Amino acid sequence: YVNRPVKLVEEPDNPHDPNAVAVMVAGELVGYISREDNARVREILNSREVVNLSAFIGGGDYKIIQEDGETIRDSYGFSVKIWIKYI
């Protein structure tokens, strides 16, 4: 695990979704909150005090080294999971 700052940024001028919320990790865009969840996340950001925000980035290219030394390369869907603790 690598510890990097996580920030959620509202994008009211986003041409695809005026309710868009970008997920930034270490200043880099890694994805967006889903359309199904972005209204709730915006409500939390605008009316609650966020005390902790963390993200887990998973997926992408990876390799498995088997017991016999053979290396298998594979990839699977990229995902970002966000945890918001608020009061």
Secondary structure, DSSP 8 states (H G I E B T S, - for coil): -----EEEEEETT-SS-TTEEEEEETTEEEEE--HHHHHHHHHHHHHS-EEEEEEEEEEEEEEEE-TTS-EEEEEEEEEEEEEEEE-
